[in-house]
Amino acid sequence: MHALEIKGSSKVSRLLVGESYKNVNKYLTSSNTVIVADSNVYNLYRDTFPEYKTIKIDTNENMKSLDTVSFIINELIEMEADRGLFLLGIGGGIICDITGFVASIYMRGVPFGFISTTLLSQVDASVGGKNGVNFRGYKNIVGVFNQPDFVICDPDMLKTLPEEEILNGCAEIIKHGAIADKNLFEYLENNHKAILKLESDVIERIVYDSIKIKSDVVNRDEKEKGERRILNFGHTFGHAVEKVTGVSHGRAVSIGMAAAAGLSESRGILTHSDKERIIALIKNLGLPFLLTANKEKILDAMRRDKKREGGSIHFVLLHGIGNAVIENILIKELEEYFTHNV
C-alpha cells in the first residue's frame, strides 16, 4: 500500500493506493457513520460492506443534481444524523462529488471519506477536494472545495468494472502524463495492452503515478487560482462535447485532448510528432479522437464554460509532452480553430 497526502486549507487528506476497502473502519473518525453508496456497487459488495446505515442512489449523470443532494439530506434528517456524523461515499466519481458536497453543507460541514471504486474516480474525481453537482446540464457548476479525510483506492474493486469505465479512467491517466510526466506517458505507450487487461502491477503503478501528479499540483494550488488549471487539459472542449452528445466523460475528454494538442501544434509549441503520439495513445487505449457531432452546439456550450472570464478563457496547451502551459485565449480564436480543424 502506498500513501500520499494533500495538505488542504482545513485538513490533511490521506490517499491510500492499494489499501483494501475492507480496512476502512480504521480510518473512520466516528462510529456515527452513514454510507452513501452507488446502488450497483452495493449489490456487488453488500456482503462485505461496512455495517452502517446506507443511502443507496443510482449513478447516472442526471442524478448528479441538487435534487439528489436534497434527497440525501432528507434521509440524514430522518436518521436524526447530528454533527457527530461521518459520511462515507462508496462508488465512482458521481458518488464522491455528491457525498463531498453534502458533507460540506450538512450541519455546516461534517467529515467525510471515500472508497473509490472506478478507475476514473481513483485517478481524478475522488482526489483533490472538488465536490459539486450539475445544474441545468452544466457540469459541476455548483460546488465547494473541501478535502476528504481519506480516499481508499483498492485495485481489486476495478475488476468488476465494465470496459467503458476503464476507458474513462484511461483518458484521465493520459492527461496526467501529457501535462506533467513524460515518463508516465511513455509507460502508457509501452503498456497499453496490459492496462486494458487490468494487470495488477501495471494498474497500481499508473494509479499511483496519476494521484502523485494530481496531489502535487493540488498541494501547490488547492483552490484552482493558477497552476491547478493544468488539470483541465482536454476538459474545456471535452465538457462541451459531453454536454451536447451525452458520450462518457473519458470519450469526451479524449476528443478534447486531441483538439487541444492540435491547437498547441498550430501555435507552434507542440511538434507534429508529439501531437501524433498523443493521438496514437488515445487510439491504442480504445478512445476516440475525432468529433462527429454538431460543432455549433458544442461551441455554444464551450462559451458557457465556468472557466471563462469575459471574452476569453483559461485554456491548457502543451509545450511538449509532459509540459502543460495555461494561456488566456480569446473565445473567438478557439471558435475559429475548432470550426475549421476539429
N, C-alpha and C positions, 0 to 999 in steps of 0.2 A: 504494500500500500504506500502511495506517495501523497504527501500533504503539502498544500500551498496555502498562502494566506492573502487575503485582501484587507488592507487596513483602511476601513471606511471612516467617515467622519464621526460616526456614532458607535461603531463596534468593529471588532476584527472578525472576518468571515473565514471559516476553515473550509478548504476544498479538498475532499478526500477521494483520491483516484485509486480505484482498486479495492476499496472497502466494501464489505458485504452489507447489503441493506438490512440483513438480519441483526446487525450490531447497532442499529440506530438508537436503541434505548440508552446507551452510554453517552450519547451526545445531547439528549433531551435535558432541558433545564427545569422542567415542571412535569409532575405527574398528571396535571390537568391538561392533557394533550388532546387535541382534536385533529383528525386527519381529513384533508381534502384530497380526494383520490379520483383519478381517471377511472371511469367505470369499467373499461376494458382491462386495465391493469389490475383492478380489484378482483375481477373474475378470474384472471390468470394466477394471481398470487394470494388469494384470500386465505388459504390455509396457513400461510407463513407471514401474514400481515401482523404488525404490532396490534395488540388488543386494546384499542382505544375507539371511542366514538368516531364514526366515519361519515362524512358527507360525500356522496358519490355524484359526479357530474359527467355528462358526455363531453367530448373534447373535439368539436369541430370549430372552425374559426368564428362561426356565428355565435358560439357560446362565450367567446371572449368579450363580454359586454358588461355594461352596468347592470343589466337585468340579472345576470348571473351573480354579480357582486351582491346585489340586493337579496337574492335567494340565499346565499351563504350566510350573510349577516343575520337574516331572519332565522335560519337554522341555529346559529350560535345563540341568539337571544332565547329561542325555545329551549335550548340546552342549559340556559342560565350561565353561560360562559362569562367569567369575570376577567379582571385584569391579570389574574394568575395564569391565563391561558397561554399555551404554546401551540402554534398552528403548524402542522406538518403537511407539506404538499408532496404527494407521491404521484408522479406522472411525468409527462413531457413539458415542453415549453409553455403551453397554454395553462396547464395546472400551476406551473411555477409563477407565471405572470399574475394569474388571478389570486393565488394564495398570498403572494408577497404584497399585492395591492390591498387585499382585505386585511391582512395583518397590520399593515401600515396605518389604516384608518379606523379599525375597530378599537373602541375604548381609547382612542388617541394613540394607538400603537401597542402591539404585543409582539413578543419574539416569535421567530419562525425559522424553519429549515426545510430543506428539500431532499427527497430521494429522487434523483433524476433518472428517468427510465428510457429516454431515447438518446440516440447519438447527437441529434441537434441540440437538445437541452443540455447534455453533458458538456459540449464544447462551446455553447453560446448562451442559450436563453436562461439557464439557471445561474449563470456566473456573472457577477458584475453589479448587481444591485438595482437593475432597472426592472420596475414592476408596473404593469399597466394593462389597459384594455382598449379595445377598438371602440370607435363611435361613428355611426353612420358610414361605415365602410372604410374609415381612415384608421390605419394601423397604429396602435399604441399612442393615440393622441391624448389620452387621459392617463396620467400615471405619476409615479414618485420614484425617487432614488432612495433605496433603503436596503442594507445588506442583510442577507440571511445569516443566522448563526453558523450554519454549516450546509454544505452540499455533498451528498454521497453519490459518487459515480461508480456504480457496480457494473463492470463489463458483462457479467453473466446475464444481466437483465436485457441486454441488447439482442440476445439470441432468439427472443420471441417476437422481434420486430418484423413487420413486412418490409420488403425491399425498398419501397418508396420512402420509408422513414430513414433507412440507412443512407439513401441518396441525399435526403435533406441535410443530414449531418455532414456528408462529404463536401457539400458546397461550402459550408462554413469553414471546414478544415482547409480547403483550397484557399479560401480567403485569407486565413491566418498565415499560411505560407507565403502567399503572394504579397502581403503587406509588410511582413516583418521577419521572415525566416527563410532564406534561400535554401538552407539545408533541409528543412521540413518539406519544402516544395519538391526538392529533388527526391526525397524519400517517398513522397506520394507518387511521383513519376515512376519510381523503380518498384513500387509495391502495390500498384492499384489493383491487381488481381487478388492479392492476399487480403486487401481491405474488403473487397466485395464478398470474399469468403468468410469474413469476420474472424480471421486468425487472431487468437487472443493476444499474443505478444505484440503484433502489429497494431491492433486496435488500442491497447493500453498505451503504447508509445505515442500514437497520434493524438489521443485524447489528452494525455499529459502535456505534450508539446503545445497543443492548442490552448489549453487552460493556462499554461505558463505565459504564453504570449498575451492573452487577454488580461490575466491578473496583473501582469507587469504594467500594461497600459492603464488599467483602472486605478492601480496604486498611485500613478502619477497624475491622473485626471479623472477622479471619480464622477464628477458632475457634468462631464462632456462639454467643457469650456474650450477645449483646444485639441490636444493630441488624441483623445478618445474617439474623435470623429473618424480616425482612420479605420475604425472597426465597421464603418458604414460602406466600405468598398463594395460596389455592386448593388447596394441596397436602395439608393435613390431611384434608379431606374427599375430595380427589381421589385420594390414595394408597389410601384405603379403597375407593373406587369401583373403582380399577384392580385391587386385590387380589381383590375379590369378583366382578367382572364379566369381567375379562380384557380390557377395552377398552384402546385405546392410551393412552399417558401424556398426550398432548395432549388427547384427548377427555375423559379423567377430570379433568384439571386445569381444563378449561373449565367443566365442571359444578361443580367445586369453587369456582371464582371466582364463578360466578353465585350459588351458595349463600352465599358469604362476603359478596358485595355485598348480597344480601338481608338478611343478618343485620346488616350495617352500617346499612342503612336502618332496620331495626326498632329499632335502638338510637339512632336519631336523629342519626347522624353523617355519613350519606351521603344526599343528596337523592334523591327518586324519579327525577328526570330523569337524574341521573348513573348510577343503577343501570340504567336503561333504555338508556343509551348503551353501557354495558358489555355488556349482553345483545345489543344490536343489532350491536356489533362482532364478538362471538363468532359470531353467526349469519352475518354477512356474510363471515366467513372460513371458513365451512363447518363450524363446530364446534357440538357440542350444548351446551345449557344446562339441559336438564331431566333429572331422574333417572327411570329406568324400571325400576330393579332393586329387589331386596328390601332395604328400609330397615334392618331389624333386623340383618341380616348386615353391612351397611355400618357401622352404628353400633357393632357389636361390634368390627369391625376398627379403627375410629377410637379406641375406648377403649384399644387396644394401641399407639397411635402412640408413637414413641420420644421425641416432644417432651412427652409427658405427665409431670406431676410431681404425684404423689398424686392428688387428686380434681379437678385442674384441668389445663389445657393452654394453652400459649402459642399464641394464635390471632391471625392477621393480619386486621385490618379496614381499611376505607378511611374516612379523614376527608376525603372529596373525591377526585376523580381526580387522581393524582399525589402523594398524601399518605397513606402507609400508617402505621398505628399497631398496636402489639402489645399485646394485652390478655391477662391471665391469666384465662381463662374457665372456670367450673365445667363439668365434663363433663355434669352434669345439665341445665344451661342449653342446651348445644349439642344434647343429645338431644331436649329439649323443642322447640327451634326446628326442627330438621331433621325431626322426626316430623310436625309439622303444617304445614310451609311448603315443603319441598323435594319 
